[in-house]
């Protein structure tokens, strides 16, 4: 067969035609930014938050709004927060004025230097007095507002994986950041997070500094109709016909989750034997995918306690409308009462293996759930 690049991309930020719909979400977030409304955007991991945010920032830039994207995922200290924030500011604002003027005009406590990485792209390094972290933090937090005020412009700062701020100096830093943000008139903030229980505590707990600082925006699944159209379009663009029934099996399997849809379709494209995909080709792709992920899933499984494993088996066998706390399931695992199961599930939520929404628990990784049901559920004694 003629070789055509796989049209489905997973595990990285997507853009252009590889970005699946989200038109309503893009427009709503753009409207919030135009209105200078702070927003808290959250969902499960791999829901496409980062791709959505970059799409929004791309559109905002076209309107003259200056975007700053700060990835907080790597941070665990206040110093690292400062470094990532300063580098994000430098990467963005240096495209609007010369880097040397930028450094002198914005920072007095921070020392920035610019080099190039092996690919020839600009790379920033940050230095500052570690004994003056709080003062340096205050300067970094105010720098975007000061720049935009001076230029008579407006901007948006995105804090991606914002729950990582809890790894710094706790509520002291949260209070200082909230106090600064409340005075900013030329910038709005988009707080993005994937650990929903942590995000909920940060923004919905009356005792936390960020309580009700902005609009809560839970990111949901993509509408099934939009996802069906996306799947068909991407296969067709790669000169592959796919039956309607095959698309339906894919959507049912992935439960309209963008990451798992892209992943399954990617595998399906890789292993297809002809330019026409039928419904019975999808289970083959699922089997191939589970085999590929088996080692990683087994490593995760080996690190769990017996009660945690039992709770996952219960969830893997629970269909919509059923409860994992039903009598026959508790009896199967010798659990005297539902509280035993609840403790195990809560510990799995903390590990980001299970999610709780509207009082219902579910395994986050849909293929891990299928792997448990296929290879573990009836093969191991508990």
MARKEKOL-70286 format. One record per residue (C-alpha): x, y, z; residue number from 1; residue in one letter. Coordinates in pm, 1 decimal. Layout:
// residues N
        X        Y        Z kolmi bavo
        X        Y        Z   NUM    a
...
This chain:
// residues 382
        X        Y        Z kolmi bavo
      0.0      0.0      0.0     1    x
    103.9    359.9    -58.5     2    x
    263.3    502.3    255.5     3    x
     74.8    797.7    399.3     4    x
    156.0    952.8    734.3     5    x
    -67.7    826.6   1015.3     6    x
   -343.7   1089.3   1046.1     7    x
   -407.7   1028.5   1416.4     8    x
   -182.1   1184.2   1679.0     9    x
   -182.8   1100.2   2049.2    10    x
     37.1   1169.1   2351.0    11    x
    134.5   1519.9   2242.4    12    x
    -22.5   1855.5   2174.8    13    x
   -220.4   1856.6   1851.4    14    x
   -314.7   2143.7   1623.6    15    x
   -457.5   2213.6   1281.6    16    x
   -662.9   1934.7   1126.2    17    x
   -546.6   1692.0   1396.4    18    x
   -731.1   1900.4   1657.7    19    x
  -1075.6   1753.2   1711.7    20    x
  -1353.4   2013.7   1711.9    21    x
  -1397.9   2186.3   2051.6    22    x
  -1527.1   2489.5   1858.4    23    x
  -1778.1   2582.6   2128.9    24    x
  -1515.5   2557.7   2402.6    25    x
  -1268.0   2766.9   2201.5    26    x
  -1524.5   3042.8   2148.2    27    x
  -1640.3   3038.0   2510.9    28    x
  -1286.3   3066.0   2644.7    29    x
  -1204.0   3341.6   2396.3    30    x
  -1512.1   3527.6   2514.3    31    x
  -1398.1   3492.7   2875.0    32    x
  -1053.1   3628.5   2785.9    33    x
  -1201.4   3922.3   2596.9    34    x
  -1416.6   3997.0   2903.5    35    x
  -1104.2   3971.9   3124.6    36    x
  -1261.6   3687.9   3318.3    37    x
  -1035.5   3454.6   3516.1    38    x
  -1114.7   3088.9   3436.4    39    x
  -1044.2   2757.2   3609.0    40    x
  -1029.1   2487.8   3339.5    41    x
  -1004.6   2128.8   3455.4    42    x
  -1070.6   1771.8   3350.4    43    x
   -919.3   1426.8   3366.3    44    x
   -571.8   1380.2   3226.6    45    x
   -548.3   1336.3   2849.2    46    x
   -873.7   1517.0   2779.1    47    x
   -702.5   1754.9   2539.3    48    x
   -677.8   2053.7   2774.1    49    x
   -334.0   2161.1   2656.5    50    x
   -426.8   2134.1   2287.2    51    x
   -743.3   2334.7   2356.3    52    x
   -552.9   2600.7   2548.5    53    x
   -293.9   2644.5   2273.1    54    x
   -571.6   2673.4   2016.4    55    x
   -733.8   2946.1   2226.8    56    x
   -401.9   3127.6   2270.5    57    x
   -339.7   3110.1   1896.1    58    x
   -676.9   3274.1   1829.3    59    x
   -623.9   3529.0   2107.3    60    x
   -289.5   3629.1   1956.3    61    x
   -464.2   3703.0   1625.6    62    x
   -681.1   3953.8   1813.1    63    x
   -379.6   4132.9   1956.9    64    x
   -405.5   3970.9   2299.4    65    x
    -61.8   3876.0   2432.1    66    x
    -53.7   3517.9   2567.0    67    x
    189.9   3376.4   2822.3    68    x
    183.6   3000.2   2878.9    69    x
    349.1   2872.7   3196.8    70    x
    390.6   2496.2   3233.6    71    x
    400.4   2423.2   3605.9    72    x
    410.5   2045.1   3569.5    73    x
    788.3   2018.7   3641.1    74    x
    790.8   2237.2   3952.7    75    x
    819.2   2124.5   4313.0    76    x
    971.9   2433.7   4475.9    77    x
    910.9   2808.0   4479.9    78    x
   1240.7   2863.0   4302.0    79    x
   1131.8   2638.8   4015.5    80    x
    800.9   2826.4   3994.1    81    x
    992.7   3152.5   3953.6    82    x
   1221.1   3002.0   3689.0    83    x
    938.1   2858.4   3479.7    84    x
    733.6   3177.3   3505.0    85    x
   1026.5   3400.4   3407.7    86    x
   1124.2   3179.7   3113.3    87    x
    764.0   3171.5   2988.7    88    x
    747.3   3551.2   3005.7    89    x
   1078.5   3587.3   2823.7    90    x
    977.9   3340.8   2551.0    91    x
    658.6   3531.8   2485.7    92    x
    747.2   3895.5   2529.1    93    x
   1085.2   3877.5   2357.4    94    x
    892.3   3842.2   2031.3    95    x
    752.9   4192.3   2091.5    96    x
   1072.8   4377.7   2178.7    97    x
   1444.4   4305.5   2189.3    98    x
   1554.6   4058.4   2452.6    99    x
   1812.9   4283.9   2613.7   100    x
   1559.6   4562.7   2668.5   101    x
   1311.8   4306.5   2795.6   102    x
   1548.8   4178.6   3064.0   103    x
   1646.1   4523.9   3186.0   104    x
   1296.1   4665.5   3172.9   105    x
   1109.0   4387.4   3349.2   106    x
   1345.6   4229.5   3598.3   107    x
   1584.7   4372.9   3852.7   108    x
   1617.5   4068.4   4079.9   109    x
   1618.5   3809.6   3802.7   110    x
   1911.8   3744.5   3573.3   111    x
   1812.7   3602.1   3238.7   112    x
   2047.1   3485.3   2966.1   113    x
   1955.3   3358.3   2624.7   114    x
   2129.8   3083.4   2431.8   115    x
   2025.1   2826.5   2176.5   116    x
   1936.7   2460.2   2210.3   117    x
   2082.3   2189.8   1978.8   118    x
   1801.4   2256.8   1730.0   119    x
   1891.4   2625.5   1713.0   120    x
   1588.8   2748.0   1907.4   121    x
   1618.1   3024.8   2169.6   122    x
   1670.5   2890.1   2520.0   123    x
   1646.7   3095.0   2837.1   124    x
   1832.1   3047.1   3163.3   125    x
   1728.1   3213.5   3488.3   126    x
   1929.8   3308.9   3793.6   127    x
   1844.1   3493.5   4114.3   128    x
   1938.3   3524.5   4480.0   129    x
   1787.8   3218.9   4648.4   130    x
   1784.2   3407.3   4977.0   131    x
   1538.6   3657.4   4826.6   132    x
   1288.5   3416.6   4672.6   133    x
    977.6   3589.8   4803.9   134    x
   1082.1   3930.5   4668.9   135    x
   1180.1   3772.1   4337.0   136    x
    846.7   3591.6   4322.2   137    x
    662.4   3920.6   4370.6   138    x
    862.6   4081.2   4089.4   139    x
    798.9   3794.0   3848.9   140    x
    425.9   3788.8   3921.6   141    x
    395.7   4164.0   3856.2   142    x
    613.4   4172.1   3544.8   143    x
    346.1   4083.4   3286.5   144    x
     98.3   4338.1   3427.3   145    x
    368.2   4607.0   3431.3   146    x
    473.3   4532.8   3074.6   147    x
    117.4   4535.6   2937.8   148    x
     28.3   4851.9   3127.3   149    x
    332.3   5025.4   2982.0   150    x
    244.7   4911.6   2631.1   151    x
   -127.8   4981.5   2663.8   152    x
   -206.9   4620.2   2576.6   153    x
   -396.9   4329.6   2727.5   154    x
   -284.6   3972.2   2784.1   155    x
   -367.8   3634.2   2930.3   156    x
   -145.8   3418.3   3150.7   157    x
   -207.5   3044.0   3150.9   158    x
    -88.7   2843.8   3449.9   159    x
    -92.1   2486.5   3317.8   160    x
   -110.1   2210.2   3583.0   161    x
   -175.5   2478.3   3841.8   162    x
   -226.1   2225.7   4122.9   163    x
    155.0   2200.9   4135.5   164    x
    159.5   2530.0   4323.2   165    x
     72.3   2329.1   4633.8   166    x
    422.9   2179.6   4609.1   167    x
    586.5   2518.4   4673.7   168    x
    538.8   2710.5   4999.1   169    x
    173.5   2625.1   5039.3   170    x
    -91.2   2880.0   5118.9   171    x
    158.6   3158.9   5183.6   172    x
    245.8   3167.6   4814.7   173    x
   -116.6   3118.2   4713.9   174    x
   -210.4   3426.5   4918.8   175    x
     64.6   3640.0   4765.4   176    x
    -28.5   3532.2   4414.4   177    x
   -400.0   3594.3   4472.4   178    x
   -326.7   3938.5   4620.1   179    x
   -120.1   4034.2   4314.2   180    x
   -371.8   3898.9   4062.4   181    x
   -653.7   4098.7   4221.8   182    x
   -471.5   4422.8   4139.0   183    x
   -401.5   4337.5   3773.6   184    x
   -608.5   4525.6   3517.3   185    x
   -427.3   4436.8   3195.5   186    x
   -410.3   4060.3   3226.1   187    x
   -653.8   3778.8   3300.9   188    x
   -558.5   3432.3   3419.2   189    x
   -646.9   3083.1   3302.6   190    x
   -578.8   2817.2   3565.9   191    x
   -557.9   2469.4   3413.0   192    x
   -545.9   2145.4   3608.7   193    x
   -587.4   1770.9   3573.3   194    x
   -602.2   1653.5   3934.2   195    x
   -965.7   1739.9   3988.4   196    x
   -978.3   1677.4   4362.0   197    x
   -683.3   1913.3   4412.9   198    x
   -824.2   2179.0   4179.3   199    x
  -1157.6   2156.3   4357.1   200    x
   -989.4   2212.8   4693.0   201    x
   -784.9   2507.0   4560.2   202    x
  -1078.8   2694.8   4410.6   203    x
  -1392.7   2570.2   4588.4   204    x
  -1270.6   2550.7   4947.0   205    x
  -1376.5   2869.9   5131.4   206    x
  -1062.6   2846.3   5342.7   207    x
   -821.5   2860.6   5046.2   208    x
   -691.1   3191.4   4901.0   209    x
   -812.9   3117.2   4547.1   210    x
  -1170.2   3049.0   4656.0   211    x
  -1404.0   3164.3   4375.2   212    x
  -1137.9   3370.2   4199.8   213    x
  -1287.6   3288.6   3862.0   214    x
  -1530.6   3095.4   3647.5   215    x
  -1527.5   2717.7   3687.2   216    x
  -1498.2   2547.6   3347.0   217    x
  -1507.0   2165.8   3359.0   218    x
  -1398.9   2025.5   3022.1   219    x
  -1627.9   1745.7   2913.3   220    x
  -1606.2   1474.9   2651.7   221    x
  -1637.5   1552.6   2282.6   222    x
  -1988.3   1505.8   2144.4   223    x
  -2027.0   1164.7   1980.8   224    x
  -2151.4   1316.7   1653.9   225    x
  -1847.3   1544.5   1630.6   226    x
  -1613.7   1256.4   1708.7   227    x
  -1770.5   1032.4   1443.5   228    x
  -1726.1   1304.5   1185.8   229    x
  -1364.5   1361.1   1290.2   230    x
  -1277.3    990.5   1266.4   231    x
  -1431.6    952.0    921.8   232    x
  -1271.3   1273.0    791.9   233    x
   -920.7   1183.6    911.6   234    x
   -935.0    832.1    766.4   235    x
  -1076.3    960.3    437.6   236    x
   -802.5   1224.4    411.4   237    x
   -552.6    937.3    438.0   238    x
   -737.5    761.1    153.0   239    x
   -894.2    501.7    381.6   240    x
  -1263.4    408.6    382.3   241    x
  -1413.5    316.3    716.7   242    x
  -1754.8    162.6    774.7   243    x
  -2007.8    345.3    988.6   244    x
  -2028.5     39.0   1214.2   245    x
  -1653.2     49.1   1270.4   246    x
  -1673.2    413.6   1374.5   247    x
  -1952.0    327.5   1615.3   248    x
  -1742.5     51.9   1776.9   249    x
  -1454.5    297.1   1819.1   250    x
  -1672.3    564.7   1980.8   251    x
  -1835.0    312.3   2215.0   252    x
  -1495.6    169.1   2312.2   253    x
  -1332.8    504.9   2384.8   254    x
  -1644.7    659.6   2542.5   255    x
  -1587.4    979.3   2340.7   256    x
  -1253.3   1040.5   2512.8   257    x
  -1025.6   1231.3   2267.8   258    x
   -693.4   1073.9   2370.7   259    x
   -812.3    714.0   2360.9   260    x
   -994.4    777.1   2033.7   261    x
   -678.9    913.4   1871.5   262    x
   -473.5    627.8   2018.7   263    x
   -706.6    349.9   1901.8   264    x
   -745.3    502.1   1555.5   265    x
   -367.1    542.7   1530.8   266    x
   -319.0    171.7   1605.1   267    x
   -602.6     76.8   1371.8   268    x
   -438.9    271.4   1089.3   269    x
    -99.7    112.2   1161.5   270    x
   -222.2   -248.0   1149.0   271    x
   -486.5   -222.0    874.9   272    x
   -442.6   -472.3    595.0   273    x
   -645.8   -285.8    334.5   274    x
   -779.5     60.4    259.6   275    x
  -1121.1    -41.8    384.9   276    x
  -1177.8    -76.3    759.2   277    x
  -1466.0   -282.9    890.2   278    x
  -1613.3   -323.6   1236.9   279    x
  -1434.7   -653.8   1297.9   280    x
  -1098.3   -480.1   1245.7   281    x
  -1145.8   -271.2   1560.8   282    x
  -1117.3   -559.4   1814.3   283    x
   -788.0   -657.6   1647.3   284    x
   -656.3   -306.1   1706.7   285    x
   -775.3   -316.5   2068.4   286    x
   -593.6   -645.9   2123.8   287    x
   -276.5   -505.5   1967.9   288    x
   -300.0   -195.3   2187.6   289    x
   -352.7   -395.1   2508.2   290    x
    -55.1   -613.1   2422.6   291    x
    159.0   -303.5   2369.5   292    x
     53.9   -152.0   2703.6   293    x
     59.2   -478.1   2900.7   294    x
    400.7   -430.7   3061.2   295    x
    317.4    -79.5   3181.2   296    x
    -19.6   -193.5   3313.3   297    x
    136.4   -487.6   3495.1   298    x
    393.0   -256.7   3655.8   299    x
    110.1    -37.9   3783.9   300    x
    -82.3   -342.7   3903.5   301    x
    216.0   -480.0   4094.1   302    x
    242.5   -160.4   4299.6   303    x
   -116.0   -180.3   4427.3   304    x
   -243.0   -332.2   4749.1   305    x
   -484.2   -624.2   4735.3   306    x
   -777.6   -401.9   4835.9   307    x
   -690.6   -152.4   4563.0   308    x
   -678.9   -433.6   4308.1   309    x
  -1016.1   -560.6   4424.8   310    x
  -1164.9   -213.7   4390.6   311    x
  -1032.4   -186.2   4034.5   312    x
  -1173.8   -525.5   3940.6   313    x
  -1509.6   -414.5   4081.8   314    x
  -1500.7    -96.2   3873.8   315    x
  -1392.0   -282.1   3559.5   316    x
  -1696.5   -508.1   3588.7   317    x
  -1941.3   -231.2   3677.4   318    x
  -2170.7   -121.3   3395.3   319    x
  -2368.1    205.5   3387.2   320    x
  -2646.0    195.9   3642.3   321    x
  -2464.1    -51.5   3867.6   322    x
  -2272.8     22.3   4186.1   323    x
  -1930.4   -120.7   4273.3   324    x
  -2069.1   -147.3   4627.6   325    x
  -2336.8   -399.8   4534.6   326    x
  -2375.7   -692.5   4771.2   327    x
  -2240.5   -964.6   4543.2   328    x
  -1922.1   -763.9   4476.7   329    x
  -1858.1   -696.0   4845.3   330    x
  -1920.9  -1061.9   4923.0   331    x
  -1684.4  -1173.5   4647.5   332    x
  -1398.0   -979.9   4807.6   333    x
  -1491.5  -1053.4   5169.0   334    x
  -1563.4   -688.6   5243.1   335    x
  -1783.0   -658.5   5549.3   336    x
  -1916.9   -317.1   5449.6   337    x
  -1897.0    -56.8   5166.7   338    x
  -1657.2    157.9   5371.8   339    x
  -1377.4    -88.7   5297.0   340    x
  -1430.3    -42.0   4923.6   341    x
  -1462.7    335.8   4960.5   342    x
  -1125.6    360.2   5138.6   343    x
   -959.0    166.8   4857.3   344    x
  -1124.8    384.5   4592.0   345    x
  -1022.8    707.3   4766.8   346    x
   -660.4    591.1   4774.1   347    x
   -683.5    519.6   4399.1   348    x
   -820.7    869.6   4339.6   349    x
   -512.7   1006.8   4518.7   350    x
   -296.4    798.8   4285.0   351    x
   -476.3    939.6   3977.2   352    x
   -585.8    591.6   3873.5   353    x
   -953.1    645.5   3955.8   354    x
  -1169.7    952.1   3910.8   355    x
  -1479.5   1050.9   4105.7   356    x
  -1746.1   1259.8   3938.2   357    x
  -2101.2   1326.0   4055.0   358    x
  -2057.0   1063.4   4325.1   359    x
  -1954.5    791.4   4077.7   360    x
  -1612.2    630.2   4055.0   361    x
  -1445.2    525.2   3732.0   362    x
  -1105.4    403.9   3610.0   363    x
   -939.0    692.5   3425.9   364    x
   -741.7    488.7   3170.7   365    x
  -1009.0    317.8   2961.9   366    x
   -766.7     61.9   2822.9   367    x
   -631.0    -18.7   3168.5   368    x
   -992.9    -86.5   3263.3   369    x
  -1030.3   -317.8   2962.9   370    x
   -695.4   -486.5   3040.6   371    x
   -812.6   -561.5   3396.7   372    x
  -1142.8   -699.4   3271.9   373    x
   -972.4   -906.5   3000.0   374    x
   -662.2  -1042.7   3170.1   375    x
   -706.0  -1003.2   3546.2   376    x
  -1067.4  -1012.6   3656.2   377    x
  -1131.7  -1387.3   3622.7   378    x
   -776.9  -1516.2   3616.4   379    x
   -652.5  -1423.5   3964.4   380    x
   -790.3  -1521.5   4303.1   381    x
   -849.8  -1241.1   4551.6   382    x
